[in-house]
Protein backbone atom coordinates (compact mmCIF):
# COMPACT_ATOMS: atom_id res chain seq x y z
CA UNK A 1 0.00 0.00 0.00
CA UNK A 2 2.72 2.49 0.97
CA UNK A 3 5.68 0.94 -0.87
CA UNK A 4 5.38 3.20 -3.91
CA UNK A 5 5.53 6.40 -1.84
CA UNK A 6 8.67 8.45 -1.24
CA UNK A 7 10.04 8.93 2.26
CA UNK A 8 8.70 12.51 2.30
CA UNK A 9 5.21 11.33 1.32
CA UNK A 10 5.30 8.69 4.06
CA UNK A 11 6.45 11.35 6.54
CA UNK A 12 3.49 13.56 5.58
CA UNK A 13 1.10 10.66 6.06
CA UNK A 14 2.62 9.92 9.47
CA UNK A 15 2.32 13.58 10.48
CA UNK A 16 -1.31 13.74 9.35
CA UNK A 17 -2.07 10.68 11.47
CA UNK A 18 -1.09 12.68 14.53
CA UNK A 19 -3.95 15.14 14.31
CA UNK A 20 -5.24 15.90 17.79
CA UNK A 21 -7.79 13.42 19.07
CA UNK A 22 -10.28 16.23 19.71
CA UNK A 23 -10.48 16.73 15.94
CA UNK A 24 -12.41 13.47 15.78
CA UNK A 25 -14.58 13.99 18.85
CA UNK A 26 -17.77 14.52 16.83
CA UNK A 27 -17.59 11.19 15.01
CA UNK A 28 -17.35 7.92 16.87
CA UNK A 29 -15.49 5.26 14.90
CA UNK A 30 -16.68 1.68 14.99
CA UNK A 31 -14.34 -0.98 16.34
CA UNK A 32 -13.95 -2.33 12.80
CA UNK A 33 -12.92 1.11 11.52
CA UNK A 34 -10.49 1.45 14.39
CA UNK A 35 -8.95 -1.97 13.67
CA UNK A 36 -8.60 -0.98 10.00
CA UNK A 37 -6.78 2.22 11.05
CA UNK A 38 -4.48 0.20 13.32
CA UNK A 39 -3.62 -2.14 10.42
CA UNK A 40 -2.84 0.87 8.20
CA UNK A 41 -0.74 2.43 10.97
CA UNK A 42 1.16 -0.86 11.37
CA UNK A 43 1.88 -1.00 7.63
CA UNK A 44 3.15 2.59 7.69
CA UNK A 45 5.42 1.92 10.70
CA UNK A 46 6.86 -1.18 9.03
CA UNK A 47 7.38 0.57 5.69
CA UNK A 48 9.13 3.55 7.29
CA UNK A 49 11.24 1.28 9.49
CA UNK A 50 12.22 -1.03 6.62
CA UNK A 51 13.22 1.95 4.48
CA UNK A 52 15.44 3.38 7.23
CA UNK A 53 16.84 0.11 8.60
CA UNK A 54 20.22 -0.80 7.06
CA UNK A 55 20.12 -4.41 8.38
CA UNK A 56 18.01 -6.46 5.96
CA UNK A 57 17.90 -9.39 8.41
CA UNK A 58 15.78 -7.21 10.69
CA UNK A 59 13.44 -5.78 8.06
CA UNK A 60 9.88 -6.65 8.98
CA UNK A 61 7.97 -9.04 6.74
CA UNK A 62 4.27 -9.79 7.10
CA UNK A 63 2.77 -13.08 5.98
CA UNK A 64 -0.66 -14.66 6.15
CA UNK A 65 -0.59 -17.99 7.92
CA UNK A 66 -2.92 -20.34 9.71
CA UNK A 67 -1.94 -21.33 13.24
CA UNK A 68 -1.24 -24.96 13.96
CA UNK A 69 -4.56 -26.84 13.92
CA UNK A 70 -6.50 -23.97 12.32
CA UNK A 71 -7.50 -22.99 8.80
CA UNK A 72 -8.08 -19.32 9.65
CA UNK A 73 -5.46 -17.12 8.02
CA UNK A 74 -4.04 -14.29 10.11
CA UNK A 75 -1.32 -11.81 9.33
CA UNK A 76 1.90 -12.25 11.31
CA UNK A 77 4.73 -9.73 11.11
CA UNK A 78 8.26 -10.67 12.16
CA UNK A 79 11.84 -9.72 11.40
CA UNK A 80 13.08 -11.49 8.25
CA UNK A 81 15.64 -13.43 10.30
CA UNK A 82 12.83 -14.89 12.43
CA UNK A 83 11.00 -16.18 9.37
CA UNK A 84 14.18 -17.75 8.05
CA UNK A 85 15.08 -19.47 11.33
CA UNK A 86 11.55 -20.66 12.20
CA UNK A 87 10.47 -24.24 11.57
CA UNK A 88 6.85 -25.42 11.22
CA UNK A 89 7.14 -27.03 14.66
CA UNK A 90 8.21 -23.83 16.46
CA UNK A 91 4.66 -22.61 17.06
CA UNK A 92 3.61 -25.78 18.85
CA UNK A 93 6.83 -25.90 20.83
CA UNK A 94 6.41 -22.24 21.85
CA UNK A 95 2.96 -22.98 23.29
CA UNK A 96 4.03 -26.16 25.06
CA UNK A 97 7.35 -24.93 26.41
CA UNK A 98 7.60 -24.29 30.13
CA UNK A 99 11.23 -23.28 29.90
CA UNK A 100 12.23 -19.90 31.25
CA UNK A 101 14.98 -19.66 28.64
CA UNK A 102 14.26 -16.91 26.13
CA UNK A 103 13.40 -18.30 22.72
CA UNK A 104 15.22 -17.27 19.57
CA UNK A 105 12.03 -15.43 18.58
CA UNK A 106 12.11 -13.44 21.82
CA UNK A 107 15.76 -12.54 21.24
CA UNK A 108 14.96 -11.38 17.69
CA UNK A 109 12.05 -9.30 18.98
CA UNK A 110 14.27 -7.64 21.60
CA UNK A 111 16.86 -6.73 18.96
CA UNK A 112 14.08 -5.47 16.67
CA UNK A 113 12.67 -3.21 19.42
CA UNK A 114 16.14 -1.78 20.09
CA UNK A 115 16.75 -1.10 16.38
CA UNK A 116 13.30 0.43 15.90
CA UNK A 117 13.67 2.68 18.94
CA UNK A 118 17.11 3.89 17.81
CA UNK A 119 15.78 4.71 14.32
CA UNK A 120 12.65 6.37 15.73
CA UNK A 121 14.76 8.66 17.93
CA UNK A 122 16.57 9.87 14.80
CA UNK A 123 13.52 10.05 12.51
CA UNK A 124 10.46 11.98 13.69
CA UNK A 125 8.14 10.55 10.99
CA UNK A 126 8.82 7.02 12.24
CA UNK A 127 8.36 8.12 15.86
CA UNK A 128 5.09 9.86 14.95
CA UNK A 129 3.80 6.76 13.18
CA UNK A 130 4.68 4.58 16.18
CA UNK A 131 2.97 6.98 18.59
CA UNK A 132 -0.15 7.13 16.41
CA UNK A 133 -0.30 3.34 16.23
CA UNK A 134 -0.01 3.12 20.02
CA UNK A 135 -2.77 5.73 20.55
CA UNK A 136 -5.12 3.87 18.22
CA UNK A 137 -4.40 0.57 19.96
CA UNK A 138 -5.02 2.12 23.38
CA UNK A 139 -8.35 3.47 22.18
CA UNK A 140 -9.41 0.03 20.95
CA UNK A 141 -8.15 -1.65 24.15
CA UNK A 142 -10.08 0.82 26.33
CA UNK A 143 -13.30 -0.02 24.48
CA UNK A 144 -12.81 -3.71 25.09
CA UNK A 145 -12.31 -3.45 28.87
N, C-alpha and C positions, 0 to 999 in steps of 0.2 A: 504494500500500500504506500509506504513512504520511501521505498528504495530509489525511486526516480527523482527525488527531490534533492536540491543542493543543501549543504550544511546550513546556509543562511535561511533557506526556506523552512528547514526543520526547526531552526532556532526561533523563527517567527511563530510557528505553530506552537512550540513549547511555551513561548511567552504569552500567546493568546489563551492558552489553557489555564493560565494563572490569574484570570480575571477574578476580582473579588467575589466571594461567595454570595454577598448581598445582591449582586447583579442578577442572580437567578432566584431570588427569594419569591418572586411572584409565581413562578412555575415550578410545580413539584414534579420531579422526574420519577418515572416508574423504576422499580428495581431492575427490570430488563434493560431499560435505557441506561441506567447507571452501570450495569455490568458491561454493556457495550462500550461505554466511555472508558471503563477500566481496561478493557481489552485493547482499545485504540491507544490509550496512554502507555500500556505495556509495550506495544509494538514500537511506539515512538522512542521510549527509553532504550529499547534494545537496538533500534536502528542508529540512534545517536551514539550509544556506547560502542557498538561494533565499528562505526566509522572512525571513532577516536582511538580505539584500543589497538595498539601496535602488535599485540600477541594473539595471533590467529587461533591458537589453542584455546583461548578463553573468550573468543567471540561466542555470542549466544545464538543457538539454533533452536527453533521451535518445530516440533513434529507432532502429528496426530497419531496417537497410539491407543490401543485398548489395554486396560490393566489385565493382569493375569486372571483368567477365569471370567472375563467380561468381554462383551462385544461392543460396548459403548466406547466410541472414540472420543478422547479428550486431548487437548493440546498441552504438551509438556515442553518447557523451555529450560535448557541446560547449557553449560559451556560445552563447546565442541569436544574438548578432551574427555568430558564425562560420557558423551555419546559413544566415543570411540573405545572407551575402556569398559563399557557396560555390557554385560552378557544378558541373555534372556532370563537367566535364573536370578539375577541380582534383585529384582523386585520382590520375589518371594522370600529370598534370604533376608532382605532388609526388614520385612514385616515379621519374620520369625526370630530374628536375632535378638538375644537378650544381652549381648556383649556391650560393655561400656566403651569399647574401643571405637574411636571415630572411623566411620567408613570412608572409603576413597571419595565417594560422592560428597560427604560432609566436608572433607578437606578441599575439594574443588570449589564447593560453594563458599567456603571461608576465603579462599584466594580471590574468587570472583568478587565478593563483597568489598574486599580491600582494594582491588583494581578499580572497581566502579566508583568507590568513594574518592579515591585519589583523582580520577578523571573528572568527577563531578565538582570537586573543589577548584579545579582549574578551568572548568567550562560551565558558565552559568546556564546555558540552554539545557544541558544535561541535568544539572541540579534542579532547575525549574520543572523539568519533565518528571523527575523522580518525586519531587514534592507534590506535584499535582496528582500523580498516581496514588500517593499515600493518602492525600486528602479525600480522593474519591473512594478509596478502599475503606477509610474510616467512616465515611458517610454510610456506605452500604452495611458495614459491620454494626453501626449504631442502630440501624433499622431492624437488624435481625436479632437484637438482644431482647 
